[in-house]
Every structure is written in C-alpha cells, then in structure tokens.
Amino acid sequence: HNFFFQASNPGQFENDSDVLWQRGHVPETIVYHGRVGINTDAPDEALVVCGNAKVMGRVMHPSDSRAKQNIREVDTNEQLRRITQMRLVEYDYKPEFASVMGIKNT
C-alpha cells in the first residue's frame, strides 16, 4: 500500500490541523486521528465515502469468520427463547439522511 503526500513546504505540514496525520507504529502505515471524508466536508463517522468504493482485496469485519475462534453450536431452544424477547421495529430514514445517501424509498 502506498501513501503519497506533497506539501508546498517540504518536511512540514500546511497547518496545525495536519498534525493529525502521523506515521503508524507498523511499517508502511499512516494514521489520521479524526474523521475522514471523501467527497464530503462533513464526515460524521471515522470514514465517510460519498460515492462508489472499490476494494482490491479483503475487507475484514468483526462478524467475519476469519476473525473468530472457538466457534461452537449453541442450545437452539435457548436461542429461540431469546429471539422471542427481542424488540422488532420498523422505521423511516430521516429525510436529510436519505437525500444525502441517495435513498429514494425510505
């Protein structure tokens, strides 16, 4: 993975907010302490991409079986009992969120 930065004053960052970018502890990594927005100037999560994202490789998620160990069967009757206690809901997206995300059917 390659990262490239270019500053008008080599060796220094443009302003104080740029010090949020740091070299990572692992070789060939870079860390940003804050929120990153791509095609948005108001990210409300760690990373917000407004547009298509292309991934050439694997995306790991906590629910991915590759991140788990000690996987075992559970008591089905107990799990069904727990499911019957769950709160199920329907909802509509807030109009401002739907319009930003391009959701037509809320």
PAGUSE-324765 format. One record per atom (N, C-alpha, C): atom name; x, y, z. Coordinates in nm, 4 decimals, decimal comma. Atoms other than C-alpha are relative to their C-alpha. Layout:
// residues N
   a        px        py        pz
  CA         X         Y         Z
...
***
This chain:
// residues 106
   a        px        py        pz
   N    0,0850   -0,1176    0,0000
  CA    0,0000    0,0000    0,0000
   C    0,0890    0,1232    0,0000
   N   -0,0814   -0,1206    0,0107
  CA    0,1429    0,3370   -0,0970
   C   -0,0819    0,1212    0,0375
   N    0,0615   -0,1265   -0,0346
  CA    0,0601    0,6738    0,0505
   C    0,0927    0,1103   -0,0462
   N   -0,0815   -0,1077    0,0529
  CA    0,1781    0,9985   -0,1035
   C   -0,0522    0,1341    0,0500
   N    0,0358   -0,1339   -0,0453
  CA    0,1773    1,3450    0,0470
   C    0,0953    0,0989   -0,0636
   N   -0,0839   -0,1045    0,0558
  CA    0,3028    1,6629   -0,1100
   C   -0,0367    0,1306    0,0697
   N    0,0233   -0,1272   -0,0689
  CA    0,3427    1,9865    0,0837
   C    0,0769    0,1095   -0,0724
   N   -0,0692   -0,1106    0,0660
  CA    0,4359    2,3268   -0,0511
   C    0,1274    0,0357    0,0765
   N   -0,1192   -0,0225   -0,0807
  CA    0,6867    2,3481    0,2350
   C    0,0512   -0,1372    0,0454
   N   -0,0415    0,1380   -0,0270
  CA    0,8623    2,0060    0,2250
   C    0,0509   -0,0180    0,1428
   N   -0,0419    0,0302   -0,1360
  CA    0,9135    1,8446    0,5637
   C   -0,0935    0,0548    0,1052
   N    0,0934   -0,0584   -0,0947
  CA    0,6315    2,0396    0,7227
   C   -0,1412   -0,0153   -0,0548
   N    0,1389    0,0077    0,0424
  CA    0,2532    2,0274    0,7157
   C   -0,0531    0,1404   -0,0225
   N    0,0559   -0,1289    0,0378
  CA    0,0336    2,3046    0,5837
   C   -0,0496    0,0819    0,1190
   N    0,0513   -0,0749   -0,1139
  CA   -0,1375    2,3945    0,9116
   C   -0,0096   -0,0918    0,1197
   N    0,0018    0,0760   -0,1245
  CA   -0,1916    2,2788    1,2704
   C   -0,0911   -0,1220   -0,0073
   N    0,0911    0,1138    0,0070
  CA   -0,4817    2,0507    1,1778
   C    0,0656   -0,1194   -0,0684
   N   -0,0653    0,1098    0,0703
  CA   -0,2483    1,8446    0,9576
   C    0,0865   -0,0867    0,0914
   N   -0,0792    0,0831   -0,0894
  CA   -0,0565    1,7190    1,2613
   C   -0,0786   -0,1220    0,0446
   N    0,0780    0,1190   -0,0304
  CA   -0,3428    1,4691    1,2991
   C    0,0491   -0,1197   -0,0808
   N   -0,0591    0,1088    0,0787
  CA   -0,1626    1,2658    1,0299
   C    0,1334   -0,0371    0,0626
   N   -0,1259    0,0457   -0,0579
  CA    0,1181    1,0529    1,1753
   C    0,0410   -0,1309   -0,0641
   N   -0,0462    0,1317    0,0432
  CA    0,3344    0,7611    1,0751
   C   -0,0532   -0,1025    0,0981
   N    0,0500    0,1064   -0,0861
  CA    0,1884    0,4362    1,2081
   C    0,1125   -0,0723    0,0705
   N   -0,0995    0,0793   -0,0725
  CA    0,3661    0,2074    1,4530
   C    0,0462   -0,1187   -0,0834
   N   -0,0341    0,1108    0,0884
  CA    0,3617   -0,0662    1,1898
   C    0,0628    0,0595   -0,1257
   N   -0,0638   -0,0552    0,1212
  CA    0,5949   -0,0120    0,8909
   C   -0,0992    0,0184   -0,1145
   N    0,0796   -0,0329    0,1185
  CA    0,4378    0,1433    0,5794
   C   -0,1462    0,0287    0,0319
   N    0,1362   -0,0402   -0,0352
  CA    0,1294    0,2718    0,7624
   C   -0,0014    0,1467    0,0373
   N    0,0206   -0,1384   -0,0401
  CA   -0,0115    0,6160    0,8273
   C   -0,1311    0,0057    0,0766
   N    0,1152   -0,0077   -0,0890
  CA   -0,2648    0,7159    1,0924
   C   -0,0531    0,1422   -0,0007
   N    0,0652   -0,1296   -0,0131
  CA   -0,5154    1,0004    1,0990
   C   -0,0889   -0,0046    0,1221
   N    0,0791   -0,0051   -0,1225
  CA   -0,6606    1,0904    1,4385
   C   -0,1146    0,0980   -0,0192
   N    0,1156   -0,0842    0,0268
  CA   -1,0028    1,2219    1,3446
   C   -0,0900   -0,0692   -0,1009
   N    0,0935    0,0528    0,0986
  CA   -1,2703    1,1766    1,0801
   C    0,0487    0,0344   -0,1398
   N   -0,0426   -0,0184    0,1385
  CA   -1,2023    1,1383    0,7084
   C   -0,1233   -0,0002   -0,0884
   N    0,1101   -0,0072    0,0945
  CA   -1,4466    1,2430    0,4388
   C    0,0515   -0,0013   -0,1422
   N   -0,0326    0,0033    0,1418
  CA   -1,4214    1,1544    0,0706
   C   -0,1246    0,0463   -0,0740
   N    0,1113   -0,0671    0,0673
  CA   -1,6455    1,3752   -0,1458
   C   -0,1004    0,0588    0,0990
   N    0,0819   -0,0703   -0,0990
  CA   -1,7831    1,5332    0,1725
   C    0,0936    0,0773    0,0918
   N   -0,0814   -0,0775   -0,0944
  CA   -1,6514    1,8047    0,4001
   C   -0,0592   -0,0060    0,1406
   N    0,0625    0,0117   -0,1318
  CA   -1,8698    1,6969    0,6940
   C   -0,0177   -0,1474    0,0389
   N    0,0142    0,1402   -0,0388
  CA   -1,7899    1,3343    0,7845
   C   -0,0501   -0,0113    0,1438
   N    0,0531    0,0175   -0,1348
  CA   -1,9915    1,2184    1,0858
   C    0,0379   -0,1365    0,0570
   N   -0,0537    0,1274   -0,0470
  CA   -1,8115    0,8823    1,1213
   C    0,1501    0,0016   -0,0254
   N   -0,1449    0,0070    0,0193
  CA   -1,4461    0,7730    1,1202
   C    0,0370    0,0120   -0,1478
   N   -0,0213   -0,0102    0,1446
  CA   -1,4667    0,7310    0,7402
   C   -0,1348    0,0078   -0,0685
   N    0,1231   -0,0152    0,0769
  CA   -1,7442    0,8582    0,5151
   C    0,0400    0,0154   -0,1465
   N   -0,0263   -0,0045    0,1432
  CA   -1,7285    0,7874    0,1418
   C   -0,1316    0,0286   -0,0700
   N    0,1186   -0,0341    0,0785
  CA   -1,9885    0,9633   -0,0720
   C    0,0334   -0,0298   -0,1455
   N   -0,0320    0,0472    0,1333
  CA   -1,9629    0,7707   -0,3943
   C    0,0326   -0,1479    0,0077
   N   -0,0333    0,1421    0,0048
  CA   -1,8522    0,4275   -0,5010
   C    0,1382   -0,0234    0,0600
   N   -0,1296    0,0397   -0,0542
  CA   -1,5677    0,2489   -0,3238
   C    0,0409   -0,1300   -0,0672
   N   -0,0509    0,1212    0,0638
  CA   -1,3520   -0,0100   -0,4983
   C    0,1070   -0,0586    0,0909
   N   -0,0947    0,0673   -0,0876
  CA   -1,1647   -0,2628   -0,2859
   C    0,0649   -0,1131   -0,0777
   N   -0,0753    0,1062    0,0673
  CA   -0,8945   -0,4776   -0,4411
   C    0,0660   -0,0831    0,1103
   N   -0,0503    0,0806   -0,1105
  CA   -0,8568   -0,7239   -0,1567
   C   -0,1135   -0,0315    0,0946
   N    0,1008    0,0410   -0,0962
  CA   -1,0379   -0,8431    0,1521
   C   -0,0392    0,1152    0,0916
   N    0,0479   -0,0933   -0,1010
  CA   -1,2489   -0,6332    0,3866
   C   -0,0310   -0,0835    0,1237
   N    0,0222    0,0753   -0,1228
  CA   -1,2355   -0,7627    0,7444
   C   -0,1028    0,0730    0,0851
   N    0,1052   -0,0542   -0,0853
  CA   -1,5312   -0,7123    0,9759
   C   -0,0085   -0,0896    0,1223
   N    0,0072    0,0846   -0,1204
  CA   -1,5852   -0,8323    1,3359
   C   -0,0879   -0,1228   -0,0154
   N    0,0852    0,1169    0,0176
  CA   -1,8562   -1,0697    1,2114
   C    0,0611   -0,1019   -0,0960
   N   -0,0662    0,0890    0,0942
  CA   -1,6144   -1,2300    0,9632
   C    0,0520   -0,1239    0,0732
   N   -0,0438    0,1233   -0,0655
  CA   -1,5472   -1,5972    1,0486
   C    0,1518   -0,0092    0,0107
   N   -0,1463    0,0032   -0,0067
  CA   -1,1766   -1,5386    0,9775
   C    0,0540    0,0710    0,1231
   N   -0,0428   -0,0735   -0,1185
  CA   -1,1654   -1,3154    1,2872
   C   -0,0407   -0,0708    0,1288
   N    0,0560    0,0691   -0,1165
  CA   -1,3168   -1,5770    1,5203
   C    0,0715   -0,1318    0,0264
   N   -0,0479    0,1328   -0,0382
  CA   -1,2084   -1,8858    1,7096
   C   -0,0968   -0,0575    0,1016
   N    0,0878    0,0686   -0,0956
  CA   -1,3776   -2,1374    1,9396
   C   -0,1470    0,0070   -0,0424
   N    0,1376   -0,0008    0,0506
  CA   -1,6898   -2,1448    1,7194
   C   -0,0641   -0,1336    0,0362
   N    0,0649    0,1229   -0,0434
  CA   -1,9356   -2,3983    1,8632
   C   -0,1512    0,0142   -0,0077
   N    0,1453    0,0034    0,0040
  CA   -2,3002   -2,4984    1,8437
   C   -0,0568    0,0464    0,1338
   N    0,0655   -0,0467   -0,1216
  CA   -2,5448   -2,3489    2,0959
   C   -0,1342   -0,0721    0,0154
   N    0,1310    0,0597   -0,0283
  CA   -2,8688   -2,4653    2,2568
   C   -0,1054    0,0763   -0,0797
   N    0,0969   -0,0648    0,0885
  CA   -3,1258   -2,3889    1,9864
   C   -0,1232    0,0481    0,0748
   N    0,1195   -0,0397   -0,0756
  CA   -3,4194   -2,3810    2,2282
   C    0,0244    0,1272    0,0802
   N   -0,0332   -0,1206   -0,0771
  CA   -3,2449   -2,1233    2,4473
   C    0,0091    0,1210   -0,0920
   N   -0,0132   -0,1117    0,0932
  CA   -3,1630   -1,9057    2,1447
   C   -0,1357    0,0439   -0,0533
   N    0,1345   -0,0360    0,0457
  CA   -3,5233   -1,9200    2,0184
   C   -0,0754    0,0759    0,1095
   N    0,0626   -0,0710   -0,1111
  CA   -3,6412   -1,8124    2,3635
   C    0,0500    0,1450    0,0045
   N   -0,0573   -0,1358    0,0016
  CA   -3,4060   -1,5141    2,3460
   C   -0,0559    0,0821   -0,1167
   N    0,0524   -0,0709    0,1171
  CA   -3,5292   -1,4239    1,9969
   C   -0,1420    0,0496    0,0258
   N    0,1379   -0,0424   -0,0267
  CA   -3,8908   -1,4123    2,1175
   C   -0,0052    0,1201    0,0934
   N   -0,0054   -0,1160   -0,0893
  CA   -3,7810   -1,1462    2,3687
   C    0,0549    0,1239   -0,0696
   N   -0,0561   -0,1146    0,0724
  CA   -3,6289   -0,9228    2,1030
   C   -0,1079    0,1002   -0,0358
   N    0,0889   -0,1087    0,0419
  CA   -3,7859   -0,5879    2,0172
   C    0,0210    0,0218   -0,1491
   N   -0,0078   -0,0185    0,1445
  CA   -3,8600   -0,5725    1,6433
   C   -0,0662    0,1328   -0,0355
   N    0,0524   -0,1318    0,0350
  CA   -3,9166   -0,2325    1,4827
   C    0,0003    0,0194   -0,1511
   N   -0,0054   -0,0530    0,1352
  CA   -3,9921   -0,0659    1,1506
   C    0,0377    0,1458    0,0132
   N   -0,0409   -0,1404   -0,0087
  CA   -3,8558    0,2769    1,0692
   C    0,0083    0,0623   -0,1385
   N   -0,0274   -0,0780    0,1203
  CA   -3,8168    0,5502    0,8092
   C    0,1293    0,0757    0,0249
   N   -0,1191   -0,0827   -0,0126
  CA   -3,4880    0,7230    0,7405
   C   -0,0408    0,1464    0,0094
   N    0,0219   -0,1446   -0,0047
  CA   -3,4727    1,0914    0,8293
   C    0,0228    0,0550   -0,1411
   N   -0,0118   -0,0511    0,1379
  CA   -3,5234    1,2909    0,5052
   C    0,1387    0,0541   -0,0330
   N   -0,1314   -0,0576    0,0291
  CA   -3,1889    1,4723    0,5384
   C    0,1054   -0,1093   -0,0214
   N   -0,0922    0,1114    0,0190
  CA   -3,0031    1,1394    0,5697
   C   -0,0281   -0,0685   -0,1336
   N    0,0384    0,0683    0,1240
  CA   -3,1956    0,9777    0,2848
   C    0,0473    0,0785   -0,1220
   N   -0,0386   -0,0797    0,1162
  CA   -3,1252    1,2688    0,0485
   C    0,1514    0,0000   -0,0198
   N   -0,1451    0,0019    0,0103
  CA   -2,7515    1,2727    0,1271
   C    0,0494   -0,1346   -0,0502
   N   -0,0412    0,1351    0,0365
  CA   -2,7245    0,8947    0,0852
   C   -0,0606   -0,0475   -0,1317
   N    0,0612    0,0370    0,1257
  CA   -2,9353    0,8896   -0,2323
   C   -0,1033   -0,1102    0,0136
   N    0,1021    0,1015   -0,0251
  CA   -3,2040    0,6700   -0,0747
   C   -0,1332    0,0560   -0,0437
   N    0,1283   -0,0497    0,0492
  CA   -3,5343    0,7064   -0,2566
   C   -0,1172   -0,0558    0,0820
   N    0,1067    0,0644   -0,0770
  CA   -3,7536    0,4570   -0,0680
   C    0,0463   -0,0096    0,1454
   N   -0,0461   -0,0038   -0,1385
  CA   -3,7150    0,5411    0,2988
   C   -0,0701   -0,1017    0,0865
***
